Amino acid sequence: MINIAPTTEQRLIQAANHEGLTPEKFLERLLFDYDQNQTDINQAELAFNEPGEISLSELKQKYQL
């Protein structure tokens, strides 16, 4: 079990209720979304570091952005 401040707990309950979920399900969804975001970030970092890609300045110049 975790200890959280009463105001944080109240905000969590309100957010869960707003979404029509129990606080436990709401937290599960938040953690799932967090894990997905971390995976996306890691994949983006890998793709960004791959050689042979066009730089941002080259992209802007090429498409006159």
Secondary structure as UniProt FT lines:
FT   HELIX           6..19
FT   HELIX           23..48
FT   TURN            51..52
FT   HELIX           56..62
FT   TURN            63..64
//
